[in-house]
Amino acid sequence: MGLTQLEEFKTTLINNDHFKRFFPQQDIESMSEYNAAIQTAKDVFSQIVTSQPHPYTGLSQASIEQGLELAFPDVVPERGLSIDKVMEKIGETVIAHSIQVTNLRCLAHLHCPPLTSALAAEVLISASNQSMDSWDQSTSATVVEEKMVKWLRDLFYEDKTANGVFTSGGTQSNLMGLLLARDHFLHKKFHWDTQQNGLPKEAGRMRIFCSADAHFTVRQSAFLLGLGEQAVIPVETNQHHRMSIDKLKEKLHQAEKEDLIPFAIIATAGTTDFGSIDPLNELARVADQYNVWLHVDAAYGGALMLSEQHSHKLEGIKQADSITVDFHKLFYQPISCGAFLLKDEEHFNYLKLHADYLNPEEDEDEGIPNLVTKSIQTTRRFDALKLFASLQVLGKDTFAQMVDYTIDLAQHTAALLEEDSNFEIIHQPEINAVVYRYFPKEHREDPVWLNDTNAFIRSKLFEAGAAVIAKTRVNKSIYLKFTLLNPLTTIEDIKEIINQMKQLGEERGRHNDR
Ligand SMILES: *Cc1c(COP(=O)(O)O)cnc(C)c1O
């Protein structure tokens, strides 16, 4: 491009008001465009939330596709539309038919209603668009994230040598835990440098022990780390769905007899289905005895640390070599927001790589923090800010009360279901998940009917938009699940859902009898 062309380009494009309004800039016009656009997005959202009584409109996939096709025939139209028009159409075709997580009867997964304080912080996070990989892309943001990491360190560990980093969630944190466990073990045991050399021949014999109810990302991490799913040895749980220590010891012993190499134990503090918490103190003792890494997956249960009433359930967590916590579950943050914590910060060295353009070694000598050194992500969101803002706005007591209330609600819900002869519950909730099924007397001997009816009840409630509840399998039988994250859901809401479930079950019973 010659100079004249560049000049031309500048006059026709860069100084052109048409382009200016696409970016928030220092001038008043572009800022008012920005303010109006954000206002439109807020209006679209609040209009839908306030006018929608149900957690889902019940539309089928085909209808959603059709509506979208009609509103947006081209992904890239020949000529752009106004922001208002685009937002309005997105509202009608997409947001209106999304799962309304703010609805009090949205009770399926570890999928929380986000806090207003966090949503306000999201506006700042996205607009300021800091990237957490290097100091020169995230100055004050780095300071805030490090402050939050110190707070987490003090909450979960007493060690000043502990450290951590924000992550996209539990999947990434679990992967990091197992990655460091693997590389630390190989270094310690075989003086092997995995970062440089890849996996040694012993890798095919390395084994991870976790409860049979552990999250599937443990298996996923094992195959991503080149150890194969074969590396994961599931350990039976007891009647409370907690890992059985006796069974663990048996399996460890057996593995050693078979010349396999145990290198990590994964404890779950809040299993996804039952919210059950493995015995952390005992697991720490076993890990110590076998000289293996202990990772605690507290993606779900980590929030109990904020509660005076329930933090004792996580006693022993500080002995973990690494910990996963999610904030987009019981900390009420919009997706995504999680953390990975490490007892001995030295172990972050197993991930460290220096890129001249991002985190050169001289920066480290000068004490300039480039957080990419602790992360497996490069470009990374400033998610620490929304958690910080929420803690500031709510304060510790309110946070704790929300967690306590939902645990209480789960206990009351379990009691209701237990008293009702039409239902069966299979555990006493430890956090706020309740697993149960419709189980009327006259069909108890008919496993096919029970499975079909429970699946039927769930999909009918979903299609009618009456409630969003989850389905899981326990010993081949279909069970239903309430995950009671919303502190505004009341026992009355639950009673109504239970009544609706009974009506649907009875309806199906009558059809079958005919
Ligand atoms: C949700 C969850 C995960 C996965 O975390 P994401 O944030 O979804 O990536 C891992 N472990 C447990 C116990 C979980 O509940």
The ligand as a MOL file (V3000), in Angstrom:
LIG
                    3D

  0  0  0     0  0            999 V3000
M  V30 BEGIN CTAB
M  V30 COUNTS 15 15 0 0 0
M  V30 BEGIN ATOM
M  V30 1 C -18.4370 -29.0200 37.9410 0
M  V30 2 C -17.4040 -29.9490 38.4160 0
M  V30 3 C -16.2040 -30.1350 37.7060 0
M  V30 4 C -15.9680 -29.5060 36.3570 0
M  V30 5 O -15.8380 -28.1520 36.4710 0
M  V30 6 P -16.1830 -27.1170 35.2890 0
M  V30 7 O -16.1620 -25.8350 35.9980 0
M  V30 8 O -17.5160 -27.5230 34.7710 0
M  V30 9 O -15.1130 -27.2480 34.2740 0
M  V30 10 C -15.2410 -30.9470 38.2590 0
M  V30 11 N -15.4540 -31.5750 39.4360 0
M  V30 12 C -16.6010 -31.4380 40.1300 0
M  V30 13 C -16.7660 -32.1620 41.4310 0
M  V30 14 C -17.6160 -30.6230 39.6420 0
M  V30 15 O -18.7640 -30.4920 40.3270 0
M  V30 END ATOM
M  V30 BEGIN BOND
M  V30 1 1 1 2
M  V30 2 1 2 3
M  V30 3 2 2 14
M  V30 4 1 3 4
M  V30 5 2 3 10
M  V30 6 1 4 5
M  V30 7 1 5 6
M  V30 8 2 6 7
M  V30 9 1 6 8
M  V30 10 1 6 9
M  V30 11 1 10 11
M  V30 12 2 11 12
M  V30 13 1 12 13
M  V30 14 1 12 14
M  V30 15 1 14 15
M  V30 END BOND
M  V30 END CTAB
M  END
